[in-house]
Amino acid sequence: HIRIVNGTNRCNGRVELFHDGQWKRVCSSDWGKEAADVVCSEISCGSPVQSATQYFGEGQGLYGIKANCAGNETSISKCMLQEFRETCIDATITCMSKLNDISRFTTNLLQF
């Protein structure tokens, strides 16, 4: 299971993974476009527009999970996962679903 927390909507925030019976932070080490693609797809939020560059609060625990993805996985849990035993900097994501695109476009139109 995956969840996106502390964002402004369900498609952006800090990435957490349920692993070994508890929620763990996903670390930004090895975090790239491939992992972002998998996460955005898994949560039905379209494509990533930003990852690992925003701050959505600090996850719990000093250590976390590294996720190394090829980009074709159907879930982040199918990526190569490894416990990260160093200080973890949280992976974050912003996905842009078609619904969000339409909403943003409509909002921009209303501002004219």
N, CA and C atoms as a LAMMPS dump frame, in Angstrom:
ITEM: TIMESTEP
0
ITEM: NUMBER OF ATOMS
336
ITEM: BOX BOUNDS ff ff ff
-5.0000000000000000e+02 5.0000000000000000e+02
-5.0000000000000000e+02 5.0000000000000000e+02
-5.0000000000000000e+02 5.0000000000000000e+02
ITEM: ATOMS id mol type element x y z
1 1 1 N 0.839 -1.182 0
2 1 2 C 0 0 0
3 1 3 C 0.878 1.237 0
4 2 1 N 0.373 2.275 -0.618
5 2 2 C 1.087 3.544 -0.666
6 2 3 C 0.125 4.649 -0.257
7 3 1 N 0.674 5.708 0.309
8 3 2 C -0.156 6.868 0.578
9 3 3 C 0.672 8.131 0.35
10 4 1 N -0.035 9.183 -0.001
11 4 2 C 0.569 10.488 -0.214
12 4 3 C 0.005 11.384 0.889
13 5 1 N 0.869 11.979 1.69
14 5 2 C 0.413 12.723 2.868
15 5 3 C 0.912 14.163 2.87
16 6 1 N 0.168 15.001 3.598
17 6 2 C 0.509 16.406 3.859
18 6 3 C 0.514 17.294 2.621
19 7 1 N -0.12 16.857 1.551
20 7 2 C -0.205 17.691 0.353
21 7 3 C -1.478 18.523 0.355
22 8 1 N -1.671 19.271 -0.702
23 8 2 C -2.866 20.102 -0.839
24 8 3 C -4.023 19.322 -1.453
25 9 1 N -3.731 18.163 -2.054
26 9 2 C -4.765 17.276 -2.583
27 9 3 C -4.194 15.862 -2.619
28 10 1 N -4.964 14.892 -3.078
29 10 2 C -4.53 13.498 -3.039
30 10 3 C -3.406 13.193 -4.031
31 11 1 N -3.074 14.152 -4.884
32 11 2 C -2.072 13.92 -5.929
33 11 3 C -0.737 14.61 -5.656
34 12 1 N -0.553 15.171 -4.468
35 12 2 C 0.771 15.699 -4.135
36 12 3 C 1.029 15.553 -2.645
37 13 1 N 2.283 15.41 -2.311
38 13 2 C 2.657 15.271 -0.915
39 13 3 C 3.861 14.374 -0.714
40 14 1 N 4.047 13.969 0.523
41 14 2 C 5.15 13.084 0.905
42 14 3 C 4.712 11.635 0.66
43 15 1 N 5.62 10.817 0.157
44 15 2 C 5.308 9.435 -0.203
45 15 3 C 5.619 8.512 0.97
46 16 1 N 4.644 7.685 1.348
47 16 2 C 4.84 6.693 2.397
48 16 3 C 4.37 5.331 1.891
49 17 1 N 5.019 4.288 2.377
50 17 2 C 4.762 2.921 1.943
51 17 3 C 4.505 2.035 3.159
52 18 1 N 3.464 1.205 3.093
53 18 2 C 3.191 0.251 4.161
54 18 3 C 4.086 -0.953 3.92
55 19 1 N 5.04 -1.161 4.827
56 19 2 C 6.074 -2.186 4.628
57 19 3 C 6.381 -2.837 5.976
58 20 1 N 6.41 -4.145 5.99
59 20 2 C 6.687 -4.89 7.229
60 20 3 C 5.759 -4.488 8.373
61 21 1 N 4.477 -4.294 8.06
62 21 2 C 3.483 -4.042 9.098
63 21 3 C 3.367 -2.621 9.593
64 22 1 N 4.06 -1.68 8.96
65 22 2 C 3.934 -0.285 9.4
66 22 3 C 4.176 0.672 8.243
67 23 1 N 3.656 1.897 8.398
68 23 2 C 3.886 2.941 7.401
69 23 3 C 5.306 3.461 7.553
70 24 1 N 6.023 3.534 6.443
71 24 2 C 7.397 4.044 6.452
72 24 3 C 7.552 5.11 5.382
73 25 1 N 8.407 6.04 5.675
74 25 2 C 8.7 7.08 4.699
75 25 3 C 9.503 6.486 3.548
76 26 1 N 9.276 6.998 2.355
77 26 2 C 10.08 6.619 1.195
78 26 3 C 11.153 7.687 1.067
79 27 1 N 12.399 7.247 0.943
80 27 2 C 13.532 8.167 0.903
81 27 3 C 13.801 8.635 -0.523
82 28 1 N 14.306 9.841 -0.653
83 28 2 C 14.566 10.406 -1.973
84 28 3 C 15.825 9.836 -2.62
85 29 1 N 16.622 9.085 -1.867
86 29 2 C 17.788 8.426 -2.46
87 29 3 C 17.288 7.401 -3.482
88 30 1 N 17.797 7.436 -4.687
89 30 2 C 17.374 6.588 -5.813
90 30 3 C 15.991 6.951 -6.347
91 31 1 N 15.386 8.011 -5.827
92 31 2 C 14.068 8.428 -6.29
93 31 3 C 14.241 9.196 -7.587
94 32 1 N 13.511 8.783 -8.622
95 32 2 C 13.62 9.444 -9.918
96 32 3 C 12.303 9.422 -10.663
97 33 1 N 12.362 9.79 -11.932
98 33 2 C 11.162 9.853 -12.755
99 33 3 C 10.465 8.501 -12.833
100 34 1 N 11.24 7.427 -12.87
101 34 2 C 10.643 6.089 -12.974
102 34 3 C 9.751 5.788 -11.765
103 35 1 N 10.266 6.054 -10.568
104 35 2 C 9.47 5.83 -9.353
105 35 3 C 8.27 6.769 -9.323
106 36 1 N 8.477 8.015 -9.724
107 36 2 C 7.377 8.985 -9.752
108 36 3 C 6.29 8.54 -10.73
109 37 1 N 6.68 8.012 -11.891
110 37 2 C 5.702 7.5 -12.856
111 37 3 C 4.857 6.388 -12.239
112 38 1 N 5.524 5.464 -11.55
113 38 2 C 4.827 4.334 -10.932
114 38 3 C 3.845 4.831 -9.876
115 39 1 N 4.274 5.745 -9.019
116 39 2 C 3.418 6.241 -7.939
117 39 3 C 2.216 7.002 -8.494
118 40 1 N 2.439 7.916 -9.425
119 40 2 C 1.32 8.687 -9.979
120 40 3 C 0.296 7.769 -10.642
121 41 1 N 0.78 6.771 -11.349
122 41 2 C -0.115 5.802 -11.979
123 41 3 C -0.872 4.995 -10.926
124 42 1 N -0.165 4.554 -9.893
125 42 2 C -0.776 3.729 -8.853
126 42 3 C -1.901 4.46 -8.114
127 43 1 N -1.746 5.747 -7.913
128 43 2 C -2.768 6.505 -7.191
129 43 3 C -3.766 7.183 -8.143
130 44 1 N -3.692 6.81 -9.428
131 44 2 C -4.615 7.318 -10.46
132 44 3 C -4.591 8.841 -10.553
133 45 1 N -3.38 9.387 -10.629
134 45 2 C -3.234 10.843 -10.694
135 45 3 C -2.444 11.304 -11.918
136 46 1 N -2.429 10.522 -12.976
137 46 2 C -1.782 10.976 -14.204
138 46 3 C -0.279 10.894 -14.147
139 47 1 N 0.366 11.936 -14.622
140 47 2 C 1.822 11.959 -14.76
141 47 3 C 2.462 12.852 -13.713
142 48 1 N 3.706 12.537 -13.343
143 48 2 C 4.406 13.404 -12.39
144 48 3 C 4.847 14.701 -13.059
145 49 1 N 4.701 15.798 -12.347
146 49 2 C 5.21 17.075 -12.841
147 49 3 C 6.347 17.573 -11.965
148 50 1 N 6.48 16.964 -10.792
149 50 2 C 7.551 17.366 -9.89
150 50 3 C 7.757 16.244 -8.878
151 51 1 N 9.013 16.011 -8.528
152 51 2 C 9.276 15.022 -7.484
153 51 3 C 10.54 15.394 -6.736
154 52 1 N 10.558 15.059 -5.458
155 52 2 C 11.724 15.214 -4.589
156 52 3 C 12.22 16.655 -4.451
157 53 1 N 11.367 17.642 -4.689
158 53 2 C 11.847 19.02 -4.585
159 53 3 C 11.006 19.886 -3.658
160 54 1 N 9.879 19.383 -3.175
161 54 2 C 9.02 20.17 -2.315
162 54 3 C 9.05 19.617 -0.897
163 55 1 N 8.589 20.431 0.031
164 55 2 C 8.575 19.993 1.414
165 55 3 C 7.135 19.837 1.888
166 56 1 N 6.78 18.651 2.329
167 56 2 C 5.434 18.36 2.82
168 56 3 C 5.498 17.824 4.242
169 57 1 N 6.362 18.377 5.051
170 57 2 C 6.527 17.911 6.42
171 57 3 C 7.463 16.72 6.481
172 58 1 N 7.951 16.454 7.662
173 58 2 C 8.915 15.371 7.839
174 58 3 C 8.203 14.091 8.256
175 59 1 N 8.591 12.984 7.623
176 59 2 C 8.025 11.691 7.972
177 59 3 C 8.532 11.211 9.322
178 60 1 N 7.855 10.216 9.878
179 60 2 C 8.246 9.682 11.178
180 60 3 C 9.375 8.677 11.027
181 61 1 N 10.214 8.634 12.024
182 61 2 C 11.321 7.687 12.029
183 61 3 C 12.533 8.235 11.307
184 62 1 N 13.676 7.808 11.749
185 62 2 C 14.921 8.27 11.15
186 62 3 C 15.193 7.575 9.828
187 63 1 N 14.805 6.317 9.735
188 63 2 C 15.105 5.522 8.547
189 63 3 C 13.851 5.303 7.721
190 64 1 N 14.049 4.857 6.483
191 64 2 C 12.907 4.63 5.607
192 64 3 C 13.196 3.552 4.582
193 65 1 N 12.523 3.663 3.458
194 65 2 C 12.617 2.691 2.371
195 65 3 C 13.138 3.39 1.126
196 66 1 N 14.088 2.746 0.448
197 66 2 C 14.528 3.193 -0.868
198 66 3 C 13.761 2.373 -1.895
199 67 1 N 13.223 3.048 -2.892
200 67 2 C 12.487 2.361 -3.956
201 67 3 C 13.18 2.63 -5.284
202 68 1 N 13.7 1.581 -5.882
203 68 2 C 14.354 1.695 -7.18
204 68 3 C 13.435 1.051 -8.208
205 69 1 N 12.852 1.869 -9.063
206 69 2 C 11.858 1.395 -10.026
207 69 3 C 12.385 1.51 -11.457
208 70 1 N 11.917 0.607 -12.309
209 70 2 C 12.235 0.667 -13.74
210 70 3 C 11.255 1.59 -14.457
211 71 1 N 10.068 1.771 -13.877
212 71 2 C 9.057 2.641 -14.466
213 71 3 C 7.88 1.89 -15.054
214 72 1 N 8.017 0.575 -15.225
215 72 2 C 6.93 -0.214 -15.813
216 72 3 C 6.165 -1.031 -14.766
217 73 1 N 6.512 -0.876 -13.499
218 73 2 C 5.831 -1.605 -12.428
219 73 3 C 4.404 -1.064 -12.256
220 74 1 N 3.506 -1.932 -11.812
221 74 2 C 2.119 -1.52 -11.584
222 74 3 C 1.923 -0.949 -10.185
223 75 1 N 2.902 -1.135 -9.316
224 75 2 C 2.829 -0.65 -7.941
225 75 3 C 4.249 -0.424 -7.434
226 76 1 N 4.406 0.552 -6.552
227 76 2 C 5.728 0.797 -5.988
228 76 3 C 6.21 -0.404 -5.18
229 77 1 N 5.276 -1.191 -4.666
230 77 2 C 5.663 -2.378 -3.901
231 77 3 C 6.322 -3.436 -4.793
232 78 1 N 6.193 -3.3 -6.111
233 78 2 C 6.845 -4.23 -7.042
234 78 3 C 8.215 -3.729 -7.493
235 79 1 N 8.58 -2.534 -7.059
236 79 2 C 9.914 -2.004 -7.339
237 79 3 C 10.909 -2.692 -6.401
238 80 1 N 12.188 -2.529 -6.669
239 80 2 C 13.197 -3.076 -5.77
240 80 3 C 13.233 -2.194 -4.523
241 81 1 N 12.826 -2.77 -3.39
242 81 2 C 12.748 -2.018 -2.138
243 81 3 C 13.868 -2.434 -1.212
244 82 1 N 14.393 -1.459 -0.497
245 82 2 C 15.495 -1.723 0.427
246 82 3 C 15.351 -0.82 1.637
247 83 1 N 15.509 -1.396 2.823
248 83 2 C 15.528 -0.575 4.041
249 83 3 C 16.707 0.384 3.926
250 84 1 N 16.471 1.64 4.247
251 84 2 C 17.515 2.655 4.164
252 84 3 C 17.948 2.987 5.573
253 85 1 N 19.152 2.604 5.932
254 85 2 C 19.646 2.741 7.309
255 85 3 C 20.518 3.97 7.518
256 86 1 N 20.279 4.991 6.727
257 86 2 C 20.948 6.272 6.921
258 86 3 C 19.853 7.314 7.077
259 87 1 N 20.22 8.518 7.42
260 87 2 C 19.216 9.563 7.548
261 87 3 C 18.454 9.687 6.237
262 88 1 N 17.153 9.664 6.337
263 88 2 C 16.273 9.652 5.168
264 88 3 C 15.746 11.047 4.875
265 89 1 N 15.912 11.492 3.657
266 89 2 C 15.251 12.704 3.182
267 89 3 C 14.025 12.229 2.417
268 90 1 N 12.856 12.717 2.792
269 90 2 C 11.602 12.213 2.252
270 90 3 C 11.445 12.459 0.756
271 91 1 N 10.941 11.428 0.061
272 91 2 C 10.546 11.577 -1.335
273 91 3 C 9.182 12.254 -1.366
274 92 1 N 9.039 13.225 -2.243
275 92 2 C 7.761 13.905 -2.412
276 92 3 C 7.364 13.849 -3.877
277 93 1 N 6.104 14.1 -4.119
278 93 2 C 5.629 14 -5.498
279 93 3 C 4.488 14.97 -5.736
280 94 1 N 4.406 15.452 -6.961
281 94 2 C 3.242 16.192 -7.437
282 94 3 C 2.867 15.583 -8.775
283 95 1 N 1.668 15.045 -8.845
284 95 2 C 1.161 14.433 -10.074
285 95 3 C 0.09 15.355 -10.646
286 96 1 N -0.039 15.342 -11.951
287 96 2 C -1.033 16.183 -12.601
288 96 3 C -2 15.298 -13.361
289 97 1 N -3.136 15.052 -12.757
290 97 2 C -4.155 14.252 -13.431
291 97 3 C -4.875 15.114 -14.452
292 98 1 N -5.563 14.47 -15.385
293 98 2 C -6.33 15.22 -16.386
294 98 3 C -7.383 16.082 -15.705
295 99 1 N -7.987 15.566 -14.633
296 99 2 C -8.979 16.349 -13.902
297 99 3 C -8.334 17.601 -13.312
298 100 1 N -7.118 17.464 -12.758
299 100 2 C -6.416 18.634 -12.221
300 100 3 C -6.066 19.605 -13.334
301 101 1 N -5.673 19.094 -14.515
302 101 2 C -5.359 19.956 -15.656
303 101 3 C -6.579 20.783 -16.045
304 102 1 N -7.748 20.124 -16.125
305 102 2 C -8.978 20.803 -16.507
306 102 3 C -9.342 21.849 -15.461
307 103 1 N -9.221 21.489 -14.192
308 103 2 C -9.537 22.419 -13.118
309 103 3 C -8.625 23.644 -13.176
310 104 1 N -7.342 23.431 -13.393
311 104 2 C -6.395 24.545 -13.457
312 104 3 C -6.696 25.423 -14.663
313 105 1 N -6.985 24.792 -15.816
314 105 2 C -7.299 25.519 -17.033
315 105 3 C -8.553 26.37 -16.822
316 106 1 N -9.598 25.785 -16.217
317 106 2 C -10.842 26.499 -15.95
318 106 3 C -10.595 27.674 -15.007
319 107 1 N -9.809 27.447 -13.969
320 107 2 C -9.481 28.516 -13.026
321 107 3 C -8.768 29.653 -13.739
322 108 1 N -7.828 29.331 -14.633
323 108 2 C -7.111 30.372 -15.376
324 108 3 C -8.055 31.154 -16.274
325 109 1 N -9.024 30.467 -16.896
326 109 2 C -9.985 31.149 -17.738
327 109 3 C -10.834 32.126 -16.935
328 110 1 N -11.215 31.716 -15.74
329 110 2 C -12.056 32.558 -14.9
330 110 3 C -11.328 33.795 -14.409
331 111 1 N -10.006 33.788 -14.444
332 111 2 C -9.247 34.937 -13.959
333 111 3 C -9.168 36.051 -14.989
334 112 1 N -9.542 35.785 -16.25
335 112 2 C -9.465 36.81 -17.295
336 112 3 C -10.662 37.728 -17.258
